[in-house]
C-alpha cells in the first residue's frame, strides 16, 4: 500500500508549550510528535492523503514507513477512502457488577435553595424518609451483586441526608457487620449542606471514614444568593462556622466542596481561592447550571464563555503548582488529569446504570440520584432483590450507540461520551440525547486539559503518581 488516506476523526493535534501532541480520541492516548511526525500530520490534514512512494524522499530513510505504520495501527490512516465504520460497542450491565448504591434517605431538606433540581424535594418535616427495611434490602442487594474484590460504596443522599441520621447510623452498623463477616471492603459517602453538623456528628462520621462533600457556593454574597433557609435567610455564616469546625477535627479523609454556578455567578477563580485558601477545603469542584427547570437560573452562553475562561485561568495555576509538586485542589481539571493518566476511554458518560444505581424511598432503582422522583422508568426494586437487567441493558446499549450522533466524530468522545444523562433529560426530555448546547466550550476545555497534561508530564511526571489515586 502506497497511498494512505487520513481519518481526521481519529486524530487531534494539540500544542503543549513548545511540543506538539497527537491525541487519539478512541483510546484517549497521547503521543509526542517530533518534527517529522508534525510534518506528516500537517500534510495529511492539508491534502487528506499521502503517497508514501512520492513523499519518502522528504524523510529520513525508513521514517515515513514507520510513522505511517504507527498511524495505521491507530486507525488514523488507512487504505480505504473513508475510515472503516466502527463496530457497534456492546455494553451491558451484566459486565459491570454493582458497586455503588445511592440511598435517597429522605426527600426532605432544611434549606430551600432556589436552584435545586430535585423533583421530589419537600420541606424536612414533610420529607418521605426511607425505611430501615428498604435501606437494609438495598445493602443486601449491593453485597449480593458486587464482586468480592471490589469495595462496596454506599452514598447517603437527600434532600439533606442528616435529617434522617438515625437511619444512616442503623445502615452503617448493618453494612459494616456484613462487610466484616464477608471480608468485603466497604466505604461510605455523603453530600451535605453542613448546617446540621455538630461535633458529635462530625466525630461519628470521622470514625466511620465517610467521604464528605459540602455544598457551598463561595463567599457570603455569592453563597447567600441562592442557598437560603425556608424562611429566605442566607446560610453562609452557618455553613462557614460548621465547615471550620468540621475541617479542624476531621482526620479520616480529605473533604471537598461542590459549587453550583448559576446565572450571574461566574467568578470561578475568586470562589475557588476563598474555599481552598480561606476556608481550607482539600478540593473544589464546579457545576455550571445550563439545564435547570427554571430557566432564570441557567447560565447564558456569554456567561459560560466567561466561566470557561476563568477555568482556564485557574487551570494555569493548577499546572504551575503541579510542576512544583503541589495539588491546588481544582476538582474539574484534576478529574480530567486523572482520566488522561489512567488512559480509560469512555463509552458511556458515567457509572450510572453500570456500577451505580440510586434507591428512592419506595425501593425503586433509578439510573442515578438525579432521577429519583422523575418520570424516567426505574430498573427494579430492592425489596424484590431484582435488578431489571434487560431494561437496563437496552438503555446502556442505546446510550453507547453514537453512530447517528455528532459524538461519533467528535475528538473528545472518549472523554465526554455524550454528557450527563440528567442534563440531557432536562433539556430535551431524552436522557440519551447529547448535550450539544456547549460542545464547543467542552472541546476547548478538553484541549486545554490535554495540553496541561502534556506539560506536567514533561516537566514533573512524578506529580501523577503522587496525586492521582
C-alpha positions, 0 to 999 in steps of 0.5 A: 500500500502506497497511498494512505488516506487520513481519518481526521476523526481519529486524530487531534493535534494539540500544542503543549508549550513548545511540543506538539501532541497527537491525541487519539480520541478512541483510546484517549492516548497521547503521543509526542510528535517530533518534527517529522511526525508534525510534518506528516500530520500537517500534510495529511490534514492539508491534502487528506492523503499521502503517497508514501512512494512520492513523499519518502524522499522528504524523510529520513530513510525508513521514517515515513514507513514507520510513522505511517505504520504507527498511524495505521495501527491507530486507525488514523490512516488507512487504505480505504477512502473513508475510515472503516465504520466502527463496530457497534460497542456492546455494553451491558450491565451484566459486565459491570457488577454493582458497586455503588448504591445511592440511598435517597434517605429522605426527600426532605431538606432544611434549606430551600435553595432556589436552584435545586433540581430535585423533583421530589424535594419537600420541606424536612418535616414533610420529607418521605424518609426511607425505611430501615427495611428498604435501606437494609434490602438495598445493602443486601442487594449491593453485597449480593451483586458486587464482586468480592474484590471490589469495595462496596460504596454506599452514598447517603443522599437527600434532600439533606441526608442528616435529617434522617441520621438515625437511619444512616447510623442503623445502615452503617452498623448493618453494612459494616457487620456484613462487610466484616463477616464477608471480608468485603471492603466497604466505604461510605459517602455523603453530600451535605449542606453542613448546617446540621453538623455538630461535633458529635456528628462530625466525630461519628462520621470521622470514625466511620471514614465517610467521604464528605462533600459540602455544598457551598457556593463561595463567599457570603454574597455569592453563597447567600444568593441562592442557598437560603433557609425556608424562611429566605435567610442566607446560610453562609455564616452557618455553613462557614462556622460548621465547615471550620469546625468540621475541617479542624477535627476531621482526620479520616479523609480529605473533604471537598466542596461542590459549587453550583454556578448559576446565572450571574455567578461566574467568578470561578477563580475568586470562589475557588481561592476563598474555599481552598485558601480561606476556608481550607477545603482539600478540593473544589469542584464546579457545576455550571447550571445550563439545564435547570427547570427554571430557566432564570437560573441557567447560565447564558452562553456569554456567561459560560464563555466567561466561566470557561475562561476563568477555568482556564485561568485557574487551570494555569495555576493548577499546572504551575503548582503541579510542576512544583509538586503541589495539588491546588485542589481544582476538582474539574481539571484534576478529574480530567488529569486523572482520566488522561493518566489512567488512559480509560476511554469512555463509552458511556458518560458515567457509572450510572446504570453500570456500577451505580444505581440510586434507591428512592424511598419506595425501593425503586432503582433509578439510573442515578440520584438525579432521577429519583422522583422523575418520570424516567422508568426505574430498573427494579426494586430492592425489596424484590432483590431484582435488578431489571437487567434487560431494561437496563441493558437496552438503555446502556446499549442505546446510550453507547450507540453514537453512530447517528450522533455528532459524538461519533466524530467528535475528538473528545468522545472518549472523554465526554461520551455524550454528557450527563444523562440528567442534563440531557433529560432536562433539556430535551426530555431524552436522557440519551440525547447529547448535550450539544448546547456547549460542545464547543466550550467542552472541546476547548476545555478538553484541549486545554486539559490535554495540553496541561497534561502534556506539560506536567508530564514533561516537566514533573511526571512524578506529580501523577503518581503522587496525586492521582489515586 
